Amino acid sequence: MKLKRRRTLEVPPKIRSFINTVTATPLENIEEPLKGFVWEFDKGDFHHWVDLFNHFDTFFEKHIKSRKDLQVEDNFLESDPHFPREAVLQILRVIRIILENCTNKHFYSSYEHHLSSLLASTDAYVVEACLQTLAAFLKKTVGKYIIRDASLNSKLFASAQGWGGKEEGLGLIACAVENGSEPIAQELGSTLHFEFYAVNELSDELPMTEQSTQGLQIIHLPNIYTRQESDLELLNKLVKEYKVPPSLRFSLWTRLR
């Protein structure tokens, strides 16, 4: 959703010059004018940056929203173009800097959908940048703010669920130090275990061999780090083999990557 800038608000020349430089650059090269951005302005007013954020929305709509791999839709391994990693990282960095310096950032409402999509990225740096951007928005927000996007809430909850805890030998130090944990803890940390209940959806259009299975489904794969396929390829294989519904694919993905 495009933001509207106050008609009577005059954008400072330095900010207007930067925004014009960015918007004049093709979306395919948007990262170039963003690389050197630092905050060198007075107290921030979010309304000064509306045109830039609308331009970022245009980028996300064109290059991110329709990606099947981020939505984990059927056949998500096919047809998606190259992921614009550097552009996404630079956009999130600039958004974060601006939000950290604007007290009226609550006017920015379209970020939730974009961050929700990018949380499914295979790139750990993109996921980290998403979380940092979300933190920048929530930090020092006027009044109490509730995340409205149900999908973002669900993905944050799924991402926060760990493999275990200190009691199981998977404390932070044990995970970070080589040979820092017991063999049984290493086995636990490298095993994918995912359970869900499948609802039998009978259809006259599908043969019985393709009908979904009913009841408790258990996916258990030890030593997933030894698998030859990529994480996304393995996810695709498990989704097809176990008929994992779309609503549970991100939760499975967080256990896998």
Sequence and secondary structure as in RCSB ss.txt:
>XXXX:A:sequence
MKLKRRRTLEVPPKIRSFINTVTATPLENIEEPLKGFVWEFDKGDFHHWVDLFNHFDTFFEKHIKSRKDLQVEDN
FLESDPHFPREAVLQILRVIRIILENCTNKHFYSSYEHHLSSLLASTDAYVVEACLQTLAAFLKKTVGKYIIRDA
SLNSKLFASAQGWGGKEEGLGLIACAVENGSEPIAQELGSTLHFEFYAVNELSDELPMTEQSTQGLQIIHLPNIY
TRQESDLELLNKLVKEYKVPPSLRFSLWTRLR
>XXXX:A:secstr
      TT    HHHHHHHHHHHTS GGGTHHHHTT    SSSB GGGGHHHHHHHHHHHHHHTTT HHHHT TT
TTSS     HHHHHHHHHHHHHHHHTBTTGGG  SHHHHHHHHTT S HHHHHHHHHHHHHHHTT SS      H
HHHHHHHHHH  S  GGGT  HHHHHSTT S HHHHHHHT EEEEEEE     TTS GGGS   EEEEEEES GG
G SS HHHHHHHHHHHHT  HHHHHHHHHHH 
